[in-house]
């Protein structure tokens, strides 16, 4: 870290305090002895979602939460649980090395979380996401769910 006063390239950290998403560091220049403050933060890389039709759009956490809320409509699932599931999904996407993610992967992650939260919400989301054509595909999904129990 360059000293803002003399331009010397080395300094020592006197104090370090984490704030919400930043770290405040108080430093002292090893050349002139003057003190200065720096702030460090984690830079999140943007995630691009590749839709089924091939178009690309940036990941939208609000859209993710809205789809989960819609699936959980009139169910005993709290908004805090839905937001926690969305946080897990977003963290998993951020931790992957891929900056471009197919929408199918996000859909599978949502279904996995909804299955743990509420099975009815899971079936609702799956019916729209997998575009069930008739009652037989719907029953197949229900039978899979029953076999897992």
Beta strands, then each sheet from edge to edge (+ up, - down):
strand 1: 11-18
strand 2: 22-29
strand 3: 35-41
strand 4: 48-50
strand 5: 56-58
strand 6: 100-102
sheet 1: 1+ 2- 3+
sheet 2: 5+ 4- 6-
end
